[in-house]
């Protein structure tokens, strides 16, 4: 068990924006300091039991799995869907398949860009109403897509499906940040990113198996049952996790120029209590002043109030402007190229395995078992290893944590992603044994969850008050990149060949990920200087967004 404490520098708690520059270990005892500092309010999510918070993280991750289940799953039945909507194959069959492909590309686009709408709502009105409304609508739209009988109806349904399913992508990491401490965050964020990646692999595998003996429409019926069950569990067992912390009142208006804690420079500490469980917390309430614990029936309310005074318009535009910050831009590119190149494989694998190995759709889908295995392995290397690396450098820095301290864990994904892309491209191009490109799928899926989690958690740690908007920046750009790539992958492969096309992708992936090295050394300085840029006055956050880290 990790020894933890709430003994925290009182000056640090009150200094407002930290940009991730925090003392995570006690100067004298080397105990891990609980950040954010939990309050004495029984309704504070950080006071909930570790078991319950873990359950919520797993429930959120299952919901995230379902978000991508229908985004990618039905692609294995694209030929059957085309026949169903257009009739038996004819001279225009190839162009008809291309039109049906819009079902999946538009879904992917709306999954990311739709979060520009969802994120301001969940920040202002809480996570619970967005969870319930989006997933209830997702259930209904999935049923619509399963029963659509015309191209126009199916396309409209898929567009709406992307919009409602995409909400889960941005709620997940925000919820995890709400209910876990800084030193726990990497592991549970890894479960979230693994669930998103597993949704692609698992959706393709299960959809392929369903279509062996049943119509492609049953993919949607199965999904409706799972999404509906998830919505039911969210309604009954997931309370609101947004919580306004008292430290926000200590912050000052506008964009805050962060003060910096340096190793060896100690300030006064106020001893609150030392604990061995997150259940024991610092208390700002006593006796009759302590707020009552919310009843279960009240926790079922859809809306629990407003959580910020910021305008929805400002929160809508903030993710767009944040792209100019170098750390955010880099993390966005990491997500775009890793997930984007997996999208490239997804849009190509059925044709590739059919032409090279004579695989049926379900057999091609089963090759994604390697992707599922790679994703599961990535939970440890993207989460636990990431936290261990960050803690190693924190100890060497005298207990002061910087967000960049987890970046060396990117080295694992730096090698895995290019290797996977090369195995897939060279394997298909040279007609090597089918296990070669299948292993490539596994390595790419591993890198998607591992590398993306490290870069995503890095940005959440660095810009915690506006972590939601930084996540939307990455998701929106990723979806646009994947949308464009889905159009150009097959022409690119046809012109250059599998080896050259996927070799180029491997080079691009390595070039983007290796930038963790200059960020590791210069990221702290870059963050402090860029936060004072004039344009940041437009996207500066209100004091009520501060959470004490």
C-alpha positions as CSV (number, residue, x, y, z in Angstrom):
1,X,0.0,0.0,0.0
2,X,1.3,3.5,-0.9
3,X,1.7,5.7,2.1
4,X,-0.3,8.9,1.5
5,X,-0.9,12.1,3.4
6,X,-2.9,15.4,3.1
7,X,0.1,17.4,4.4
8,X,0.3,20.0,1.7
9,X,1.9,23.4,1.3
10,X,-0.7,26.0,2.2
11,X,0.9,28.5,-0.2
12,X,0.6,26.0,-3.0
13,X,-3.1,25.4,-2.4
14,X,-3.8,29.1,-2.6
15,X,-1.6,30.0,-5.5
16,X,-4.2,29.2,-8.2
17,X,-2.9,28.0,-11.5
18,X,0.0,25.6,-11.2
19,X,0.2,24.1,-14.7
20,X,1.0,20.8,-13.1
21,X,4.0,22.1,-11.0
22,X,3.2,20.5,-7.7
23,X,4.8,18.9,-4.7
24,X,3.5,15.4,-4.8
25,X,5.8,13.9,-2.1
26,X,6.2,15.2,1.4
27,X,9.6,16.8,2.0
28,X,10.2,15.0,5.3
29,X,8.4,11.6,5.0
30,X,8.4,11.1,1.2
31,X,4.7,10.2,1.5
32,X,2.5,10.8,-1.6
33,X,0.4,13.9,-1.1
34,X,-3.3,13.6,-2.1
35,X,-3.9,16.0,-5.0
36,X,-6.4,17.5,-5.4
37,X,-6.8,18.0,-1.6
38,X,-10.1,16.3,-0.5
39,X,-12.5,18.3,1.5
40,X,-14.6,17.3,4.5
41,X,-17.8,17.3,2.4
42,X,-19.2,13.7,2.2
43,X,-20.4,14.5,-1.3
44,X,-16.8,15.1,-2.5
45,X,-16.1,12.3,-5.1
46,X,-12.6,12.0,-3.7
47,X,-14.1,10.9,-0.4
48,X,-15.9,8.0,-2.0
49,X,-14.4,4.5,-1.3
50,X,-11.7,3.3,-3.7
51,X,-13.8,0.3,-4.6
52,X,-16.8,2.5,-5.6
53,X,-14.6,4.9,-7.6
54,X,-13.0,1.9,-9.4
55,X,-16.5,0.6,-10.2
56,X,-17.4,4.0,-11.7
57,X,-14.2,4.0,-13.8
58,X,-15.0,0.5,-15.1
59,X,-18.6,1.5,-15.9
60,X,-17.3,4.6,-17.7
61,X,-14.8,2.5,-19.6
62,X,-17.6,0.0,-20.7
63,X,-19.6,2.9,-21.9
64,X,-16.5,4.1,-23.9
65,X,-16.1,0.6,-25.4
66,X,-19.7,0.9,-26.7
67,X,-19.0,4.3,-28.2
68,X,-16.7,2.8,-30.7
69,X,-18.5,-0.6,-31.0
70,X,-20.9,0.7,-33.7
71,X,-18.4,3.2,-35.1
72,X,-16.2,0.4,-36.5
73,X,-18.0,-2.9,-36.1
74,X,-20.4,-2.8,-39.1
75,X,-17.5,-2.1,-41.5
76,X,-16.9,-5.9,-41.7
77,X,-20.4,-6.2,-43.4
78,X,-20.0,-3.3,-45.8
79,X,-20.6,-5.6,-48.8
80,X,-23.8,-7.1,-47.3
81,X,-25.0,-3.6,-46.3
82,X,-24.5,-2.4,-49.9
83,X,-26.4,-5.4,-51.3
84,X,-29.2,-4.8,-48.9
85,X,-29.6,-1.1,-49.8
86,X,-28.8,-1.2,-53.5
87,X,-29.6,-4.7,-54.6
88,X,-27.4,-7.4,-56.3
89,X,-24.0,-6.3,-57.5
90,X,-23.9,-4.6,-60.8
91,X,-21.6,-2.4,-62.9
92,X,-21.8,0.4,-60.3
93,X,-21.2,-1.8,-57.3
94,X,-17.8,-0.4,-56.5
95,X,-19.1,3.2,-56.4
96,X,-22.1,2.0,-54.3
97,X,-19.6,0.5,-51.7
98,X,-17.8,3.9,-51.7
99,X,-21.1,5.6,-50.9
100,X,-21.9,3.1,-48.1
101,X,-18.4,3.9,-46.7
102,X,-19.7,7.4,-45.9
103,X,-21.8,5.7,-43.1
104,X,-18.6,5.1,-41.2
105,X,-16.5,8.2,-42.1
106,X,-19.2,10.6,-41.2
107,X,-19.7,8.8,-37.9
108,X,-16.0,9.1,-37.1
109,X,-16.1,12.8,-38.0
110,X,-19.1,13.6,-35.7
111,X,-17.7,11.6,-32.8
112,X,-14.9,14.1,-32.4
113,X,-16.4,17.4,-33.6
114,X,-19.6,16.9,-31.8
115,X,-17.7,17.3,-28.5
116,X,-17.4,21.0,-29.2
117,X,-21.1,21.0,-28.2
118,X,-21.0,18.4,-25.5
119,X,-18.0,19.7,-23.5
120,X,-19.4,23.2,-22.6
121,X,-22.6,21.5,-21.4
122,X,-20.9,18.9,-19.2
123,X,-18.6,21.6,-17.7
124,X,-21.4,24.0,-16.9
125,X,-24.3,21.6,-16.0
126,X,-22.3,18.5,-14.9
127,X,-21.5,15.1,-16.2
128,X,-24.6,13.2,-15.3
129,X,-27.1,14.9,-17.6
130,X,-24.8,14.6,-20.6
131,X,-24.2,10.9,-19.8
132,X,-27.9,10.1,-19.6
133,X,-29.2,12.2,-22.5
134,X,-26.4,11.2,-24.9
135,X,-26.6,7.5,-24.2
136,X,-30.4,7.4,-24.2
137,X,-30.3,9.0,-27.6
138,X,-27.5,6.7,-28.7
139,X,-29.7,3.7,-27.9
140,X,-32.6,5.1,-29.9
141,X,-30.4,6.1,-32.9
142,X,-28.7,2.6,-32.9
143,X,-32.2,1.1,-33.2
144,X,-32.9,3.6,-36.1
145,X,-29.8,2.5,-38.0
146,X,-30.7,-1.2,-37.5
147,X,-34.1,-0.7,-39.0
148,X,-33.3,1.8,-41.8
149,X,-34.3,0.7,-45.2
150,X,-33.0,3.5,-47.4
151,X,-29.6,5.0,-48.0
152,X,-30.7,8.4,-46.8
153,X,-32.2,7.2,-43.6
154,X,-29.2,5.1,-42.8
155,X,-26.8,7.9,-43.5
156,X,-28.8,10.4,-41.3
157,X,-28.9,7.8,-38.5
158,X,-25.2,7.2,-38.7
159,X,-24.5,10.9,-38.5
160,X,-26.7,11.3,-35.4
161,X,-25.1,8.1,-34.0
162,X,-21.6,9.7,-34.2
163,X,-22.8,12.8,-32.5
164,X,-24.4,11.0,-29.5
165,X,-21.7,8.3,-29.2
166,X,-19.0,10.9,-29.3
167,X,-20.1,12.4,-26.1
168,X,-18.7,9.5,-24.2
169,X,-15.2,10.1,-25.5
170,X,-15.0,13.5,-23.7
171,X,-16.9,12.6,-20.6
172,X,-14.7,9.6,-19.7
173,X,-11.4,11.4,-19.0
174,X,-13.1,14.3,-17.3
175,X,-15.0,11.9,-15.0
176,X,-11.8,10.0,-14.2
177,X,-10.1,13.3,-13.3
178,X,-13.0,14.1,-11.0
179,X,-12.8,10.9,-8.9
180,X,-9.1,10.0,-8.8
181,X,-6.1,11.7,-7.3
182,X,-3.1,12.7,-9.4
183,X,-1.0,9.7,-8.4
184,X,-3.8,7.3,-9.5
185,X,-4.8,9.0,-12.7
186,X,-2.5,7.4,-15.2
187,X,-3.7,3.8,-14.5
188,X,-7.4,4.6,-14.8
189,X,-6.9,6.9,-17.8
190,X,-5.1,3.9,-19.4
191,X,-8.2,1.8,-18.8
192,X,-10.3,4.5,-20.5
193,X,-8.1,4.7,-23.6
194,X,-7.8,0.9,-23.8
195,X,-11.6,0.7,-23.7
196,X,-11.9,3.1,-26.7
197,X,-9.3,1.1,-28.7
198,X,-11.0,-2.2,-27.6
199,X,-14.3,-0.8,-28.9
200,X,-12.8,-0.9,-32.4
201,X,-11.3,-4.3,-32.2
202,X,-14.1,-5.9,-30.2
203,X,-16.8,-4.3,-32.4
204,X,-15.2,-5.7,-35.5
205,X,-14.7,-9.2,-34.0
206,X,-18.2,-9.5,-32.6
207,X,-19.8,-8.0,-35.8
208,X,-17.9,-10.5,-37.9
209,X,-19.2,-13.4,-35.8
210,X,-22.8,-12.1,-35.9
211,X,-22.8,-11.9,-39.7
212,X,-21.8,-15.6,-40.1
213,X,-25.4,-16.7,-39.8
214,X,-27.4,-13.5,-39.2
215,X,-28.1,-10.2,-41.1
216,X,-25.9,-7.2,-40.6
217,X,-28.8,-5.6,-38.8
218,X,-28.4,-7.8,-35.8
219,X,-25.1,-6.0,-35.1
220,X,-27.3,-3.0,-34.2
221,X,-29.8,-5.1,-32.2
222,X,-27.0,-6.5,-30.1
223,X,-25.6,-3.1,-29.6
224,X,-29.0,-1.6,-28.6
225,X,-29.2,-4.2,-25.8
226,X,-25.7,-3.4,-24.5
227,X,-26.1,0.4,-24.8
228,X,-29.5,0.3,-23.2
229,X,-28.1,-1.8,-20.3
230,X,-25.2,0.7,-19.9
231,X,-27.6,3.6,-19.9
232,X,-29.7,1.9,-17.2
233,X,-26.6,1.3,-15.0
234,X,-25.5,4.9,-15.4
235,X,-28.9,6.2,-14.4
236,X,-29.1,4.1,-11.3
237,X,-25.5,3.9,-10.1
238,X,-23.5,6.9,-11.4
239,X,-24.0,10.1,-9.3
240,X,-22.8,13.5,-10.4
241,X,-19.0,13.7,-10.2
242,X,-18.5,17.4,-10.8
243,X,-17.5,19.2,-7.6
244,X,-16.6,22.8,-6.9
245,X,-13.5,22.9,-4.7
246,X,-13.0,25.6,-2.1
247,X,-9.5,26.3,-3.4
248,X,-11.1,28.0,-6.3
249,X,-11.9,30.9,-4.1
250,X,-8.3,31.5,-3.4
251,X,-7.5,32.0,-7.1
252,X,-7.4,35.4,-8.8
253,X,-9.3,36.5,-11.9
254,X,-8.1,36.0,-15.5
255,X,-5.2,34.0,-16.8
256,X,-2.9,33.3,-13.9
257,X,0.8,33.5,-14.1
258,X,1.9,30.4,-12.2
259,X,4.4,30.5,-9.4
260,X,6.8,27.6,-9.4
261,X,7.9,25.2,-6.7
262,X,11.6,24.3,-7.0
263,X,13.4,21.4,-5.4
264,X,15.0,22.5,-2.1
265,X,12.9,25.6,-1.6
266,X,10.7,24.7,1.3
267,X,7.8,26.8,2.6
268,X,5.6,26.4,5.6
269,X,3.4,23.3,5.8
270,X,0.3,22.9,7.8
271,X,-0.1,19.4,9.1
272,X,-3.6,18.2,8.6
273,X,-3.6,14.4,8.9
274,X,-1.7,11.4,7.7
275,X,-3.9,8.6,6.2
276,X,-3.6,5.2,4.8
277,X,-6.8,5.4,2.9
278,X,-8.4,8.1,0.7
279,X,-11.4,7.9,3.0
280,X,-9.7,10.0,5.6
281,X,-9.4,13.6,4.4
282,X,-8.6,17.1,5.4
283,X,-11.7,18.8,6.7
284,X,-12.8,22.3,6.1
285,X,-16.1,21.5,7.8
286,X,-16.8,20.6,11.4
287,X,-19.8,19.8,13.5
288,X,-23.0,21.4,12.3
289,X,-21.3,23.1,9.4
290,X,-20.7,19.9,7.6
291,X,-23.0,19.5,4.6
292,X,-25.4,16.5,4.8
293,X,-24.7,13.5,2.6
294,X,-26.9,13.5,-0.5
295,X,-29.6,10.9,-0.4
296,X,-29.8,8.2,-3.1
297,X,-33.1,9.5,-4.5
298,X,-31.6,13.0,-4.8
299,X,-28.6,11.6,-6.5
300,X,-30.9,10.3,-9.3
301,X,-31.8,13.9,-10.3
302,X,-30.7,14.7,-13.8
303,X,-29.3,18.2,-13.1
304,X,-27.7,19.3,-9.8
305,X,-27.0,22.9,-10.6
306,X,-24.4,24.9,-12.4
307,X,-20.7,24.3,-11.8
308,X,-19.1,27.4,-13.5
309,X,-20.1,31.0,-14.4
310,X,-18.2,30.8,-17.7
311,X,-20.3,31.4,-20.8
312,X,-21.0,28.4,-23.1
313,X,-19.7,30.5,-26.1
314,X,-16.3,31.0,-24.5
315,X,-16.0,27.3,-23.7
316,X,-17.1,26.4,-27.2
317,X,-14.2,28.4,-28.8
318,X,-11.6,27.6,-26.2
319,X,-10.6,24.2,-27.6
320,X,-10.0,25.7,-31.0
321,X,-7.6,28.4,-29.7
322,X,-5.8,25.9,-27.4
323,X,-4.4,24.2,-30.5
324,X,-1.7,27.0,-30.7
325,X,-0.2,25.8,-27.4
326,X,2.8,23.6,-28.3
327,X,2.2,20.9,-25.7
328,X,-1.5,20.6,-26.7
329,X,-0.6,20.6,-30.4
330,X,1.9,17.8,-29.9
331,X,-0.5,15.6,-27.9
332,X,-3.1,16.3,-30.6
333,X,-0.8,15.1,-33.3
334,X,0.1,12.0,-31.3
335,X,-3.6,11.1,-31.0
336,X,-4.3,12.0,-34.6
337,X,-1.5,9.9,-36.2
338,X,-1.8,6.8,-33.9
339,X,-5.6,6.6,-34.1
340,X,-5.7,7.9,-37.6
341,X,-3.4,5.2,-38.9
342,X,-5.5,2.6,-37.1
343,X,-8.5,4.0,-39.0
344,X,-6.4,3.6,-42.2
345,X,-6.0,-0.1,-41.4
346,X,-9.7,-0.5,-40.5
347,X,-10.8,1.0,-43.8
348,X,-8.5,-1.4,-45.7
349,X,-8.1,-4.6,-43.8
350,X,-11.2,-6.5,-45.1
351,X,-10.2,-5.9,-48.7
352,X,-6.5,-6.6,-48.0
353,X,-7.1,-9.9,-46.2
354,X,-9.7,-11.0,-48.8
355,X,-7.5,-10.3,-51.8
356,X,-4.3,-11.6,-50.3
357,X,-5.5,-14.6,-48.2
358,X,-9.0,-15.2,-49.4
359,X,-10.5,-14.5,-46.0
360,X,-14.2,-14.2,-45.4
361,X,-15.4,-11.1,-43.6
362,X,-15.7,-12.9,-40.2
363,X,-12.2,-14.4,-40.7
364,X,-10.7,-10.9,-41.3
365,X,-12.6,-9.7,-38.2
366,X,-11.1,-12.4,-36.1
367,X,-7.6,-11.0,-36.9
368,X,-8.5,-8.1,-34.7
369,X,-8.2,-10.4,-31.7
370,X,-4.5,-9.4,-31.8
371,X,-5.6,-5.8,-31.5
372,X,-7.8,-6.6,-28.5
373,X,-4.8,-8.4,-26.8
374,X,-2.5,-5.5,-27.6
375,X,-5.0,-3.1,-26.1
376,X,-5.3,-5.1,-22.9
377,X,-1.5,-5.3,-22.5
378,X,-1.3,-1.5,-23.0
379,X,-3.3,-0.9,-19.8
380,X,-0.2,-1.8,-17.8
381,X,2.4,-0.1,-20.0
382,X,0.3,3.0,-20.6
383,X,-1.0,3.4,-17.1
384,X,1.0,1.7,-14.3
385,X,4.3,2.1,-16.1
386,X,3.5,5.7,-16.9
387,X,2.8,6.4,-13.2
388,X,5.9,4.6,-12.1
389,X,8.1,6.6,-14.5
390,X,6.5,9.9,-13.4
391,X,7.0,8.9,-9.7
392,X,10.7,8.0,-10.4
393,X,11.5,11.4,-11.7
394,X,9.3,13.0,-9.0
395,X,11.5,11.4,-6.3
396,X,14.7,12.5,-8.1
397,X,13.3,16.1,-8.2
398,X,12.8,16.3,-4.4
399,X,9.1,15.4,-4.5
400,X,8.1,18.1,-7.0
401,X,6.0,16.8,-9.9
402,X,6.1,18.2,-13.4
403,X,3.7,16.8,-16.1
404,X,6.6,16.1,-18.4
405,X,7.9,13.5,-15.9
406,X,5.7,10.8,-17.4
407,X,6.8,11.5,-21.0
408,X,9.7,8.9,-21.1
409,X,7.0,6.2,-21.1
410,X,6.3,7.4,-24.7
411,X,9.4,5.4,-25.7
412,X,7.4,2.2,-25.7
413,X,4.8,3.5,-28.1
414,X,7.5,5.2,-30.2
415,X,8.8,1.7,-31.2
416,X,5.5,-0.2,-31.2
417,X,3.5,2.0,-33.6
418,X,6.1,2.1,-36.5
419,X,6.8,-1.6,-36.0
420,X,3.1,-2.5,-36.2
421,X,2.6,-0.3,-39.4
422,X,5.6,-1.9,-41.0
423,X,4.5,-5.4,-40.2
424,X,1.1,-4.8,-41.6
425,X,2.3,-3.0,-44.8
426,X,5.2,-5.3,-45.6
427,X,3.2,-8.4,-44.7
428,X,0.3,-7.6,-47.0
429,X,2.5,-6.3,-49.8
430,X,4.7,-9.4,-49.9
431,X,2.0,-11.9,-49.1
432,X,3.8,-13.1,-46.0
433,X,1.9,-15.5,-43.6
434,X,-1.3,-13.9,-42.4
435,X,0.1,-13.8,-38.8
436,X,2.6,-11.0,-39.9
437,X,0.0,-8.3,-40.7
438,X,-2.1,-9.7,-37.8
439,X,0.7,-9.0,-35.4
440,X,1.0,-5.6,-37.0
441,X,-2.6,-4.9,-36.0
442,X,-1.7,-5.9,-32.4
443,X,1.2,-3.6,-32.2
444,X,-0.7,-0.6,-33.7
445,X,-3.6,-1.2,-31.3
446,X,-1.2,-1.4,-28.4
447,X,0.5,1.9,-29.4
448,X,-2.9,3.6,-29.8
449,X,-3.8,3.0,-26.2
450,X,-0.3,3.2,-24.7
451,X,1.1,6.3,-26.4
452,X,-2.2,8.2,-26.6
453,X,-2.8,7.6,-22.9
454,X,0.6,9.0,-21.9
455,X,0.2,12.1,-24.0
456,X,-3.4,12.6,-23.0
457,X,-2.7,12.3,-19.3
458,X,0.3,14.7,-19.7
459,X,-2.0,17.4,-21.0
460,X,-4.7,16.8,-18.4
461,X,-2.0,17.1,-15.7
462,X,-0.5,20.3,-17.3
463,X,-3.8,22.1,-17.8
464,X,-6.1,20.5,-15.2
465,X,-8.6,23.4,-14.8
466,X,-9.4,23.3,-18.6
467,X,-8.6,19.6,-19.1
468,X,-12.0,19.1,-20.7
469,X,-11.3,21.6,-23.4
470,X,-7.8,20.2,-24.1
471,X,-9.4,16.8,-24.6
472,X,-11.9,18.2,-27.1
473,X,-9.1,19.8,-29.0
474,X,-7.4,16.4,-29.4
475,X,-10.6,14.5,-30.2
476,X,-11.9,17.0,-32.8
477,X,-8.6,17.2,-34.7
478,X,-8.2,13.4,-34.5
479,X,-11.6,12.9,-36.0
480,X,-11.0,15.4,-38.8
481,X,-7.6,13.7,-39.6
482,X,-9.2,10.2,-39.6
483,X,-12.0,11.5,-41.8
484,X,-9.6,12.7,-44.4
485,X,-7.3,9.7,-44.1
486,X,-10.2,7.3,-44.8
487,X,-10.7,8.9,-48.2
488,X,-7.0,8.8,-49.2
489,X,-5.8,5.4,-47.7
490,X,-7.0,3.2,-50.5
491,X,-5.8,5.5,-53.4
492,X,-2.5,5.9,-51.6
493,X,-2.1,2.2,-51.2
494,X,-3.1,1.6,-54.9
495,X,-0.5,4.1,-56.1
496,X,2.4,3.5,-53.8
497,X,1.8,-0.1,-52.7
498,X,1.3,-1.4,-49.1
499,X,5.0,-1.3,-48.1
500,X,5.6,2.3,-49.2
501,X,2.3,3.7,-47.9
502,X,2.4,2.1,-44.5
503,X,6.2,2.7,-44.3
504,X,5.5,6.4,-44.7
505,X,2.9,6.2,-42.0
506,X,5.5,4.5,-39.7
507,X,7.9,7.3,-40.4
508,X,5.3,10.0,-39.6
509,X,4.3,8.2,-36.4
510,X,7.9,8.0,-35.2
511,X,8.6,11.6,-36.1
512,X,5.6,12.9,-34.1
513,X,6.2,10.7,-31.0
514,X,9.9,11.3,-30.7
515,X,9.1,14.9,-30.0
516,X,8.6,13.8,-26.4
517,X,12.3,14.2,-25.9
518,X,12.5,18.0,-26.5
519,X,9.3,18.5,-24.5
520,X,10.7,16.5,-21.6
521,X,13.5,19.1,-21.3
522,X,11.8,22.3,-22.5
523,X,8.1,21.6,-21.8
524,X,8.0,23.3,-18.4
525,X,9.5,26.5,-19.8
526,X,7.2,26.4,-22.9
527,X,4.1,26.0,-20.7
528,X,5.0,29.0,-18.5
529,X,5.8,31.3,-21.4
530,X,2.9,30.4,-23.7
531,X,0.3,30.8,-20.9
532,X,1.1,34.5,-21.0
533,X,0.5,34.9,-24.7
534,X,-2.0,37.7,-25.5
535,X,-4.4,35.3,-27.3
536,X,-4.7,33.3,-24.0
537,X,-6.5,36.2,-22.5
538,X,-9.4,35.2,-24.6
539,X,-9.4,31.6,-23.4
540,X,-8.4,32.2,-19.9
541,X,-10.5,30.3,-17.3
542,X,-12.5,31.6,-14.4
543,X,-11.5,31.0,-10.8
544,X,-14.3,28.6,-10.3
545,X,-12.6,26.2,-12.7
546,X,-9.6,25.8,-10.4
547,X,-9.4,22.5,-8.6
548,X,-6.2,22.9,-6.6
549,X,-3.7,21.4,-9.1
